[in-house]
Amino acid sequence: MKSAWLVFIGVFFSIGFLVITPRVIFATKILINEVMPNPEGEDKDLEWLELFNPDNNPFDVNNFILKDSDNHQITIDVTRVDSSTIIPSTGWLIIKRSGHSTFSLNNDLDTISLFAPEASESTDVFSYTGSSEGLSRGRLPNGSSISENNLDPTPGFSNQPVTSPSPGANPSPSPSASSGSNQTAASSSPTPVPIQSLSPSPTPQPSKIYRVKEITLLNLSPEPVLGTTSGQTDPDFSANRQVAIILIATGAGLLLAVTFIIVRSWRKK
């Protein structure tokens, strides 16, 4: 009877470890990809932020929590999105402030953190300084650790740099006419003085004006950020893999112990 109970307990824990381990290994890291802190209009109604799913599988962020630098928070649910809280693979989800009384995106500077339900540590952090009306702040390219100060707003689409004006052209000055000093004066000398021809001045080329955008490199986390289009890796993957190895080893040990007990009981019979 005692051996039967040991077999039951060993099998139960082994199955539990094998079921839980894959979920640890393939955990998805959702990123705060773009924010609109200073929209054209009423901030409390028109502010929004964008989440990016770098994984190849859809991910549901229902009941995830966003916090600003003043520790005001907003819970992600169907009232804050257009239809569903599920982010498609390599896709985006727009979270709207929609008149929330406390949570806000400051116009001067702010740090926004994303938390999984009941988690004490954030899954992602996005910081910015300053804002321009009608322009957003975001990662460029999508999911990277580089924060672009001003972007053309692209909610639900790939981030794009702000559109620069076409380079202007200055009018080309006309070559100056030859002065009267090149002309020969009347002379009583029978031998004429030759006139030296001057090469025309080159026409100045139109000058080009380039607009240089301020780019701020933000250290968002002590580890590289997962999910960039350039092939960055998840900083939590190594830690999760170590946990998974420990769990698998423990489960394997329990299976061996159970097998040993069964064989020993069978031999006694």
Secondary structure, DSSP 8 states (H G I E B T S, - for coil): -HHHHHHHHHHHHHHHHHHHHHHHHT----EEEEEESS-SS-HHHH-EEEEE--SSS-EE-TT-EEE-TT--EEE-SGGGSSS-SEE-TT-EEEEE-TT-SS----SSEEEEEEE-TT-SS-SEEEEEE---TT-EEEESSTTSSEEEEEEE--TTS--EE------------------GGGS----S-SS-----------------------EEE---SSS--S--TT----TTHHHHHHHHHHHHHHHHHHHHHHHHHHHHHHHH-
